[in-house]
């Protein structure tokens, strides 16, 4: 169960001709690893700020999911279409898929793990939104052979990654969703609230975190940012 902030920082229309020139009716979601250690806000800022053709729709890190290109525009993220206007050159990766970049993949570690789980939850949400099945999720490698998403591939986890998305899709949204309101955690169901409390209590019982965190939760003053930090601490202290 993850908490992330969703933001939209859109590419200026003036750059559509370079980075998103075609109208698109998406049919797939393509997963990438960034192959560096920058947060999503930096990835999006860099992509928007330069005049290279390379582009993608969404970047995901351990705290945020940031969309930069509307899903009704294409992006150049799959290397299977150099921008030809020849209809016979139409390739599905660049012209029919939503590009999702998962950040912090170069060094990996806990921060990447949280980013990847955020991507799992976000992709599951997109699939539900579009009414798609898991077969719509592709890796960059599927389109042009590039070894990407490199970390998922090198750790031989593509199938388990897809299974995690399927599991997230099967989870009842009303039980899964946590909403942040003025930073303080709010819940859409008692099931979700109980699950988070149990997670914190178990961490306290195992002496991974201080009991004051459970008191903070019970007082209703714990924030989404607090919870993200707690999960990272718990993960680090479990190694």
Secondary structure by P-SEA (a helix, b strand, c coil): cbbbbbbbbccccccccccccccccccbbbbbbccccccaaaaaaaaaaccccccccccccccbbbbcccccccccccccccccccccccccccccbbbbbbcccccccaaaaaaaaaaaaaaaaaaaaacccccccccccccccccccaaaaaaccaaaaaaaaaaaaaccccccbbbbcccccccccaaaaaaaaaaaaaaaaaccccaaaaaaaaaccccaaaaaaaaaaaaaaac
